Amino acid sequence: MFTESKVADYLGAALSCGGDWSDLFVEETLKHHAELSDRSIKTVSQDQLAGAGIRVIADQQEYYAYTNDLSDQGMLKIAREVA
């Protein structure tokens, strides 16, 4: 999903204001749903959910931000928010 270089950019931005440690959590879920009634298929659907969070620990305090925008801009935005 993300290259090693991009992860380093995001975590570096998260630590840019002096944090002691940071980590990145990424999740992607794919759900399938079929509704049956009277022995026939009524509806079929598929949902894809994705998101990411960045956590920073600084001076024994924990800061966390998350987003569903997995673009470079979206990831850098939350990295800067927790910095």
DAMO-V236194 format. One record per residue. RES is the residue in one small letter. PSI is psi in degrees with one decimal (* if undefined). NEAR is the number of other C-alpha atoms within 12 Angstrom. D_CENTER is the distance of its C-alpha to the mean C-alpha in whole Angstrom. Layout:
res=RES psi=PSI near=NEAR d_center=D_CENTER
res=RES psi=PSI near=NEAR d_center=D_CENTER
//
This chain:
res=m psi=-50.0 near=16 d_center=11
res=f psi=144.9 near=18 d_center=11
res=t psi=161.2 near=10 d_center=14
res=e psi=-37.0 near=12 d_center=15
res=s psi=-42.9 near=12 d_center=17
res=k psi=-40.6 near=20 d_center=13
res=v psi=-42.6 near=26 d_center=12
res=a psi=-39.0 near=20 d_center=15
res=d psi=-46.2 near=24 d_center=15
res=y psi=-46.0 near=37 d_center=11
res=l psi=-34.0 near=35 d_center=13
res=g psi=-42.0 near=29 d_center=16
res=a psi=-37.1 near=31 d_center=15
res=a psi=-29.6 near=35 d_center=14
res=l psi=5.6 near=29 d_center=17
res=s psi=-18.3 near=22 d_center=19
res=c psi=17.1 near=20 d_center=21
res=g psi=16.5 near=18 d_center=22
res=g psi=156.2 near=25 d_center=20
res=d psi=-28.5 near=21 d_center=21
res=w psi=148.3 near=26 d_center=18
res=s psi=154.4 near=33 d_center=14
res=d psi=163.1 near=30 d_center=11
res=l psi=132.8 near=33 d_center=8
res=f psi=128.3 near=25 d_center=6
res=v psi=135.9 near=22 d_center=4
res=e psi=138.6 near=19 d_center=6
res=e psi=128.1 near=15 d_center=8
res=t psi=136.3 near=13 d_center=11
res=l psi=122.1 near=12 d_center=15
res=k psi=138.1 near=13 d_center=17
res=h psi=140.2 near=13 d_center=21
res=h psi=131.0 near=14 d_center=24
res=a psi=133.0 near=14 d_center=27
res=e psi=122.8 near=14 d_center=30
res=l psi=142.2 near=11 d_center=33
res=s psi=132.8 near=9 d_center=37
res=d psi=44.0 near=7 d_center=40
res=r psi=21.0 near=7 d_center=39
res=s psi=153.0 near=10 d_center=38
res=i psi=123.4 near=12 d_center=34
res=k psi=-45.0 near=12 d_center=33
res=t psi=150.2 near=12 d_center=30
res=v psi=132.9 near=13 d_center=27
res=s psi=162.1 near=13 d_center=23
res=q psi=133.6 near=13 d_center=20
res=d psi=137.0 near=13 d_center=17
res=q psi=121.7 near=14 d_center=13
res=l psi=136.4 near=17 d_center=10
res=a psi=147.1 near=20 d_center=7
res=g psi=169.8 near=23 d_center=3
res=a psi=152.2 near=32 d_center=1
res=g psi=150.1 near=32 d_center=4
res=i psi=131.4 near=37 d_center=8
res=r psi=140.6 near=32 d_center=11
res=v psi=137.8 near=35 d_center=14
res=i psi=125.9 near=22 d_center=18
res=a psi=126.7 near=20 d_center=21
res=d psi=46.1 near=12 d_center=24
res=q psi=19.3 near=10 d_center=23
res=q psi=147.2 near=15 d_center=21
res=e psi=134.6 near=18 d_center=17
res=y psi=138.6 near=26 d_center=15
res=y psi=138.9 near=25 d_center=11
res=a psi=149.8 near=28 d_center=9
res=y psi=162.1 near=28 d_center=6
res=t psi=156.7 near=26 d_center=5
res=n psi=-4.3 near=22 d_center=6
res=d psi=98.0 near=19 d_center=8
res=l psi=13.5 near=28 d_center=7
res=s psi=164.5 near=18 d_center=10
res=d psi=-42.5 near=22 d_center=12
res=q psi=-42.0 near=17 d_center=13
res=g psi=-41.1 near=21 d_center=10
res=m psi=-41.3 near=34 d_center=8
res=l psi=-31.8 near=32 d_center=11
res=k psi=-48.3 near=26 d_center=12
res=i psi=-30.8 near=32 d_center=10
res=a psi=-42.4 near=38 d_center=11
res=r psi=-32.0 near=29 d_center=14
res=e psi=-38.5 near=25 d_center=14
res=v psi=-11.9 near=34 d_center=14
res=a psi=* near=31 d_center=16
//
